[in-house]
């Protein structure tokens, strides 16, 4: 099973856990959206996009993601 170690930008987000499965990462992703009108769009992206795309989006937002095999 692949796990993802997620480190948020400093002082930006308090994480419930820092190591997540793909499912947990997909569930976490839309929680970051602050605009209520955009949450459903990003929730759908989290469900349908590849995990690599989600990791890239998180990295663009300043997150550090380490893949653990």
C-alpha positions as CSV (number, residue, x, y, z in Angstrom):
1,X,0.0,0.0,0.0
2,X,1.3,3.5,-0.9
3,X,1.1,6.1,1.8
4,X,1.6,9.8,1.5
5,X,3.4,11.9,4.2
6,X,1.9,15.3,4.0
7,X,3.6,18.4,5.5
8,X,1.5,21.6,5.2
9,X,3.0,25.1,4.6
10,X,4.2,26.5,7.9
11,X,1.4,27.9,10.1
12,X,-1.2,27.4,7.4
13,X,-3.2,24.2,8.2
14,X,-3.4,22.0,11.3
15,X,-3.3,18.4,10.2
16,X,-5.3,15.7,11.9
17,X,-2.7,13.2,10.6
18,X,0.4,13.6,8.5
19,X,0.5,10.1,6.9
20,X,-2.5,9.3,4.7
21,X,-3.7,6.6,2.3
22,X,-4.8,7.6,-1.1
23,X,-8.5,7.6,0.1
24,X,-7.6,9.8,3.0
25,X,-5.7,12.2,0.8
26,X,-8.7,12.4,-1.6
27,X,-11.0,13.2,1.4
28,X,-8.6,15.8,2.8
29,X,-8.1,17.7,-0.5
30,X,-11.5,19.4,-0.7
31,X,-11.4,20.4,3.0
32,X,-8.7,22.9,2.0
33,X,-11.1,24.9,-0.2
34,X,-12.3,28.0,1.6
35,X,-14.8,29.3,-1.0
36,X,-18.1,27.5,-0.3
37,X,-19.1,27.9,-4.0
38,X,-16.0,25.9,-5.1
39,X,-16.1,23.0,-2.6
40,X,-18.3,20.7,-4.8
41,X,-16.1,21.3,-7.9
42,X,-12.9,20.4,-6.0
43,X,-14.6,17.5,-4.2
44,X,-15.4,16.1,-7.7
45,X,-11.8,16.7,-8.8
46,X,-10.5,14.8,-5.8
47,X,-12.7,11.9,-6.7
48,X,-12.0,11.7,-10.4
49,X,-8.5,13.1,-11.0
50,X,-5.4,10.9,-10.7
51,X,-3.7,10.9,-7.4
52,X,-0.6,12.3,-9.1
53,X,-2.6,15.4,-10.2
54,X,-3.9,15.8,-6.6
55,X,-0.3,15.6,-5.3
56,X,0.8,18.2,-7.8
57,X,-2.1,20.6,-6.8
58,X,-1.0,20.2,-3.1
59,X,2.6,20.9,-4.0
60,X,1.5,24.0,-5.9
61,X,-0.2,25.1,-2.7
62,X,3.1,24.8,-0.7
63,X,2.6,21.3,0.7
64,X,5.5,18.8,0.8
65,X,4.4,15.3,-0.1
66,X,6.6,12.3,0.3
67,X,5.5,8.9,-1.1
68,X,6.0,6.0,1.3
69,X,6.0,2.5,-0.2
